[in-house]
Amino acid sequence: MTTIMQRIDRTATIPISHRVPTPPPPQSVKIEVTGVCNLRCGFCALTKRDTQPTKPMSWEFLERMIRECREFGIKEIGFFYIGESFTAMDILVPGIRLATELGFEGRFLTSNATVATPDRVRQVIEAGLTSLKWSVNNDSPHQFAEVTARPERLFHLAMANIRRAKEVRDDVFGRTGHRCELSASRIRYNDDQHLRMIEFFRTEVEPFVDHAYELPPYTMGGSPIERERELGINPTAGNQGRIGGLVAPIPCWAVFTEAHITSCGMLSACCFDANGSWTMADLNEVSLADGWHSIAFQNLRNAHLEGNIRGTACETCALY
């Protein structure tokens, strides 16, 4: 079984077969079951939205997308994108269950842990989730409140949920034989934060997960980045993968190796598309297969392959 780091590195590496305007189906897809999030992290693409979503994706659309993804040949499915999926349990759990029944090799999820109660974690693992990653980016209640614009008590709640999730995972494995990988990532805001987080992870996070890794501070789809700088975060260009397996920002792997579907049904070329700037197709109107090879997608891929993304939506991100 591969680790989450191996899967990240594979996705961030564009194979020769996919370095074309109309590539084969991607290995993985991320579906935003909800655009709603209970945090307002200063670095997150979500804060770039003019209007925040108030409801999750419809079950009818989610079911259609899950089935189309499988028919298209996608092997791994993520039930998140920008929103916090544990706020939409009514469709998250049946979505994971359907993906399990259809034979997706990987069913994965990332969460901020604040609302991932033991009961909710149990439900998603029992439905067939194979990988659950915690996004842990702050080493103290004070920093958490400063970065997320939310009360310090949520920091303590998140850490308690992370600790208890391992107990839940182990219990489900013992009863059913189904094992869900647990992992955690942290964003390297700056050098000082990097050093503090190493120790914080060693004592407070790593004992409760199978794997932990570090990410560079992304531009999250480009400007504005003033808030990130105020928080002491120094963004890097594009999405270069994880620290320890960084790749060049151009051509961007997100345009070639992974599909991204927003809660309102748009197929996006970007892993940070909170405002629709990278919409390649409206999947309410066309199939995923047609959207993956849309003219808009072909034109953007050509720009990346030529190494000239000026004038595209990617300019403010990958050329930062």
ZIDALIN-V522362 format. One line per field, one symbol per residue. ss: DSSP state (H for helix, E for strand, C for the rest). psi: psi as a letter, one per 40 degrees, with the letter a starting at -180 (. if undefined). A space follows every 50 residues. Layout:
ss->???
psi->???
This chain:
ss->CCCHHHHHHHHHCCCHHHCCCCCCCCCEEEECCECCCCCCCCCCHHHHCC CCCCCECCHHHHHHHHHHHHHHCCCEEECCCCCCHHHCHHHHHHHHHHHH HHCCCEEEEEECCCCCCHHHHHHHHHHCCCEEEEECCCCCHHHHHHHHCC CCHHHHHHHHHHHHHHHHHHHHHHHHCCCCEEEEEEEECCHHHHHHHHHH HHHHHHHHCCEEEEEECECCCCCCCHHHHHCCCCCECCCCCECCCCCCCC CCHHHCCEEEECCCCEEECCCCCCCCCCEEEECCCCCHHHHHCCHHHHHH HHHHHHCCCCCCCCHHHHCC
psi->hiiddddddddehhiddefidgiiiidiihhgdiehieighdeiddeehd hhieiiiidddddddddddddeehdhhhficdihdeefdddddddddddd defhdhhiiiieedegidddddddddeehehhhhhheieidddddddefi idddddddddddddddddddddddddehhhhhiiiihgdidddddddddd dddeddeeidiiiiiihiefeaiiedddddefhgiihaheaihefiiidh ihddedehihhideeihieiefgeeedfhdiheediidddddfidddddd dddddeegeheidedecee.
